[in-house]
Amino acid sequence: MSGSRRCPASRRSLTTGLGAALALVVAGTLTVHAVPAQAATCTGYVGLTFDDGPSGNTPNLLNALRQNGLRATMFNEGQYAAAYPAQVRAQVAAGMWVGNHSYTHPHLTQLAQSQIDSEIARTQQAIASAGGGSPKLFRPPYGETNATVKTVEAKYGLREIIWDVDSQDWNGAGTDAIVAAAGRLTNGQIILMHDWPANTVAAIPRIAQGLAARNLCAGMISPQTGRAVAPT
C-alpha cells in the first residue's frame, strides 16, 4: 500500500503481527497487503553500499530502499554532490549515511599526494556544503589504495572502506545475480553496489527479503572497525 494513499473514514486499518501485515476491512472482506520484509530479530548486520551518486536515479534508489525498510551508505563523488545537492539532502532525509568516493573517480594510486589530497578534500567540502555532513568513511575508486592514499585519508580522519562482496552491477549483472551476491553476505560484511543501475534498484525488494529470511539487518559501517554494525 502506497504511503501516499489515504483510506476513507469508512475503511479502518488494522495492524497485526507487530506490523508484519496491514489488513484492510473493506465491505466485510479481509484483504492483506504485504509490507517490507524485515527480520524479526537481527542476529547480524550487513553493509549495503552504493557508489558513484548522487544522480538522476537517486530518487528511485532511495524510494526502493525506504519502501523495503533498508538503510545504506552512499559513497558519493564530489563532482556529483556539487551538481545534485538536493539529492545529497534526500539521502540524509531518507536515513542513509554519506561517504566520500573522491571528486572525479580517478585511479588515486597513479596520482601525487597533493592530487589525492585535492580529490578527498574537495569531496568533503562538496558533501558538507550540500547538507550531507562531514563524511567519516572513504571508498577509493576501484578499491585501489596504497600508503600515500592511506596517509591522506588519515589526515581527514577517514576510515577506508573496501568491500567483501562485489555485486558486479557495474559490469552489467542482472537482477538475479545481484540478489544472489547479497545472499552471500554474512555478519559484518559489506557489498558493493552502485547508484545508477536499474537492475540494482529492481533487486532491492528481493535483497530485503533474503536478508530478513536470514535474520540479517542493514546496518551502518563503523568508522572504528570498518565493519557493518547496528545503527546508532
C-alpha angles and dihedrals in degrees: 000000000000116000089225095061121092125206117228117242091260090067121069123197121218122197115208139173095033091303095313093130139013117223122198119198104210120172090333094308120118112220120183119207117196119234128199115305110247130171114259089216125018108225091169144000133232131194117238109197131185121194135199101031164160100077143139087283094057095093090055091049094048092048091052093048094046094046090053097045095247131141123198145176116254114207100202128196112231094229090058095042087056092047097044107031092154089060091052088054089047090054091055093043089053091056098256127141119235124220136181119257099172126269103266103011097246130164094268095192088065094055134086118253092254090055092048089050091053093050093052099037095049091050093050088053096044093051093046092048090051092054099259096120125231109313119233095188130067129191114193113222112264088006088275115151143153140170093285093052090048091050091056092045089055091051089061095040093247127154114220112233122192120163143254098212127035112207090199089220088137088059097055098270113172125238093261092053092049091050090048091051091054088050089065093061118114132189113308095008129129131219126208116227133150138237098232114048116102090210090061093054089048091052096055100087091052092044088055092049092048093050092047091051088057094043091245122140132200107256141178124266112247115234087209100053105014090230132115114267140165112295115257 
